[in-house]
């Protein structure tokens, strides 16, 4: 018992730089309090004392703002940071070294009995406000972005963002792609909403793919025009219509600047 408590306190120090000493962690961390309540209520649940276990979990919710069903299975070194609004369903299974932030829901999408809630692998990090809904598995070491809604299995080591959750796979650009893409972005006045490759967004990534394709089409048209001029010296290729920055104001999310 005390060994597990030392592990839990150690995990707080490992994952929260605001933690200063053991006494502060034991007295002021609702995530740790909710976990201790859950261990006792889970023990009662397994003994068949269902009402008493549920009553204890309800008291824990009142005190901590964290709702963990006593039937949920939780591994070692589990850490809930801040914790307010966290909900963990009855059939959820959580592995070792998992971190949840505030507002996370491990919920179900069915009213049928049986496995309804997700299984969270070892070392998973779930960002604030994320919802993981359904009886599927989130693989070891996966990361779920803040406010994501995940409704299908996540492979080990993957990063998921968005609504619905999309798996982010970092693609290595071909030689010269980045320079050509930036030139096209400057022409269009498009900055991918300030999102960089280090902070990927699925919509911005799709827009970048479209820019790559548009640049390839431009190159191909230019080569065709050169070939036509060689065949017929009188051929005159017309100029393409210009791209004006104000035409793309509707897709920007920055505040208009005062003049």
N, C-alpha and C positions, 0 to 999 in steps of 0.2 A: 504493500500500500504506500509506504513512505518512499519507496524507490520510484514508483510511478509518479508520485507528487513531485519528487525532485526532477524527474524527466520533464514534467509539464512546466515547472518553473523555469528550467533550463531552456526549453523551447521558446518561452516568452523572451528571455534575454537574447536568444539567438536571432529572433525575427522581429523584435521591436526595439529600436535604438532608444526609445523614450523610457524604457524600464531602467530604474536606477538601483533598486535593492530588492531583496527577497520579501521584506515586510510590505513594501509598496505593492509588489505583484500579488501577494496573497490577499491583500485587503482592498485593492482598487481595480482589479481586472475582471470584468463581468464574464469574459469568455472562459476564464479559469473557473470561476464560480459555477457557471452553467455546466461545465464539463464534470465537476465534482458532484453536482446534483444528479447529473445524468448517470454517472457510474452507480450511484446508490439506487436510483429509480430503475435502471436496467437490471440490476441484481434482483430487485423486488419483482419486476416483470417476469424474469425467468423462473422465479419461485412460484409464479401463478397468482401473485397478489396484484392483479391488474389495476383495480380501482386505486389502491394505495400508490402504486407507481405513477398512474396518471395524475393523481392529486399532487404528488411531489413535483412532477414536471410542470404542473400549472403554477405552483408556488415559485418554482425557479424562473418561469417566464415573467411573473410579476416582479421579481427582484432584479432580474438581469435584462429583460427585453429580448431574450433568446428562447425560442421554442424548439426543444429537442424531444421527439417522441421517445418514450422509454424503450420501445421496441427496436430503435435504431442501433446498429452495431458500429462502434467507433474504435479505431486503432490507437496506437501509441503516439505521443508527442503531437496531438491534435491542437491546433491553435486558431482561435477566433479573435481577430483584431477588431476592437471597438464593439462589434457584436450586435448592436441594436437592429432588430428586424430580421435576424437570421431565423430561418425555419427549416428543420430537418425532419423528414417524414418517417413513418413507422418502419418501412422496409429498406431504408437507405443503409448502405454499407460503406464505411469510410476507412481507408487504409491508414498506414503510418505516415507521419510527417506531412499531413495535409494542412493547408492554411485557407481559411475563409475570411473574407472581409464583410463589413456590415451590409445588411440587406440581401444577403444570398438566400435563395430558396432551393432546396433539394426536394422537389415535389413530384407528384404523380399526375398522370393524365387519364386515369381510369378509375371508375367506381367499383370495379371488380376486386375481389379479395385476391391475395397472392402478392407476388413481387410487383410493386407499382412505382418504386422510387429508384434513383440511380445508384450505381456502384462506383465509388470514387477511388482510383488507384493511389498507390504510394506517391508522395511528393507532389501532389496536384496543388496548384494555387488557383483560387477562384476569386476574381475581382469583385469590388463593391457593386451590389445591385444585380448581379448575374442570376439567372434562373436556369436551373438544369432540371428538366421535366421529363420523366419517363424511366422505364426499367432497363436502361442500357448502361454500358460501362464507359467511364472516362479513364483512359489509359494512364499508366505511370508517367509522372513528370509533365503532364499536360498543363497548359495555362489557359484559363478562361477569362477573357477580357471583361472589364466593367460593363454592366448593363446588357451583356449578351444574353440571348435566349437560346439555349441548346436543347434540341429535341431528338438528337440521334447520336450514335456512338462516336467517341473521339479517340483516335489512335494515340498510342504512347508518344509523348514528347511534342505533340502538336500544340499550336496556339490557335484559339478560336475567338473571333470577334464578330459583332454585329447581330442584327435581328432579321431573319433567323441566323443562328451562329454559322459562320463560315470558317473553314480551316485555312489558315494563312501559310502558304508555302513560298519561302523566299526564293526567287528565281535570279540566277546570275545573268546579268545582261550580256548580250553579245558585244564584241569589240565595236566601239563607235556608237552603240545604241544610245548611251547616256547623253553624248554631245548632241546628236541629232534630235533627241527628244526635247532637250532644253531649248534648242533653237525653235522648234515648233511651238513650245509653250510660250516663248517670248512673243512669237508672232500672234498667237491667239490670246495673249493676256491671261493664260491659265496657269495657276500655281498649285494645282492639286489640293486646294484648300489648306495649304501650309503643311501638308502631310508629307513626311519624308519616307524613304525606304526603311529607316530605322524605326518608324512608327507607322506600320502599314495599315491601309484601309482598303477593303475590297472594292469599293466604288472608285476610289482614286486609282487603284491598280488597273481596273478595267479601262478608265479614261486614258491611262498611260499606254495601254495596249492599243487603243484606238489611235493615239497619236503616232505610235510606231507604224501602224498600218497606213495612216495618211501620208507619212513621210515616204514610205516605200512606193505608194501610188504616185506621189509627186515625182520621184526619181524615174519611175517607169515612163510617165508621160513626157518628161523632159527628154529622155533617150529616144522616144518615138518621134518627137518633134525634130530632134537632130537628124534622125534617119530620113524623115520626110524632106528636110531642107537639102540633104545630099541628093535625093532623087529629083527634086524640083526646086531649083534655086528661087523660083518666084513664090514659094510657099511662105506665108507669113503666119506665124503662130500668135494668136491674140493673147493679151495679158489676162491673167486670172483676176477675178474680183478680189479686192483687198479685204483683209480681216481687220475689223475695227474692234478695239478693246471694249468699247461701250456695249457692243452686241452680246458680250458675255457677262454683263453685270448680273443677269438673272441667276447665274449659277454660282455666284460668289456668296460666301457667308460672312465676309468682313463688313464692318460698319462703314457706311458712306462717310467720306471725309468732308468736313465743312470747308467751304471756300471763303 
